[in-house]
């Protein structure tokens, strides 16, 4: 049957679990490093042995506050942890330590830009909790294995209000959220490794209605694209159910990325099923104004501020400013270049042109890029001073500087015999050679085809191997051709 999807709107709330980049777990000294052999980063506290006592990791609190401040949240001064009780094979204690009634960060928003414009996605809360372990279904043909290395790793859970109105908004929200996490260096945002995971709460209602419909939760989406796909599928599935006169069941679902569909896992639990109560082993903790201010001082310039700086102070286009600030390591490199040169447009062109191409070809990130920012600034200065042209600088000098990181740009240009000459006698010899090689074109020029000047300049450039000063070349060509 045909369905009238246009008559409905989608309501989405996202829950993002971000693994914090602390060196140790939330309540003990076990390592949080990714990729170790199973069950090697465990201790009696991680395994929930009787008589063990957890102790709070202060760095995790700092990271949570940092994210809260960047998201314009109110920071809760008085905090305590609760036990969230449920049985799962990879939850060794039989409960998860989380925050229930006192999330460390309250409210706030994340600004997004879509084709429809700019708006703020409202947050409900950001709270601290510990991660569970990991069930492994592919290590044994008959049994499920359990790896407790991840159990107890600190997380922040970032929960939006039901404020997202399309899969596109959800996509842009997650892009911006991951960017913030990476800029603040509180989470690496690597969804493939599970350090950032997303659950989507989806419901629909007729356009014009205000009451929220029955929601389903799609769990553990492992890429931003898959979040978008899952929301799109759920919208159409729900609309079809309603149009057929059937009820939407509140349930937990999973997403099959191979065919873009979701499937039911279980009926959704209510909060009271978890029997929350304050953890008796962990005392409440208070956050002081002085602590909050010390965290605030360590927040770097964020993408929105950098875009404003690059467009207003450096006079870059919004596009260039956005691409450069999209990645913190790229922005950090660009900042170092701009401390060595005031030709910001040239610096941006190098970043988005030769450097980006080289990194893509070599499959490298800019943190592994060997060319020092000050050497790039020297290369820009050579071009600005007409010592070399951009083509020679990018195609010949730039690759050699990457191989020889201890060499200055001018030294390398000299070593390669590529410095442009302003010696008029030398340039005149190249000009005469170029004109002599093209007598017919010279005649055409003298008969009025003035556009041929570019051809002659190119020939001089070719003969001189890029060493002829373009300004002097033009001047001498005109003198010869007009005489």
Secondary structure, DSSP 8 states (H G I E B T S, - for coil): ----GGGEEEEEEEEEEEE---SB-SSS--B--TT--TT-S--TTTTT-TT------HHHHHHHHHHHHHTT-EE-SEE--EEEE---TT-TTSEEEE-SS--SEES-EEEEEETTEEEEEEEEEEEEEE---EEESSS-SSS-EEE-TTTT-EEEEEEE-S-B-SHHHHHHHHHHHHHHHHHHTS----TTTTSEEEEEEEEEEETT--S----EEEEEE-SHHHHHHHHHHHHHHHHHHHHTT-----EEEEEETTTTEEEEEEE---GGGG--EE-TTS--EE--HHHHHHHHHT----HHHHHHHHHHTS---HHHHHHHHTSHHHHHHHHHHHTT-S-HHHHHHHIIIIIHHHHHHHT--GGG--S-HHHHHHHHHHHHTTSS-HHHIIIIIHHHHHH-TTS-HHHHHHHTT---B--HHHHHHHHHHHHHHTHHHHHHHHTT-GGGHHHHHHHHHHHHTT-B-HHHHHHHHHHHHH-
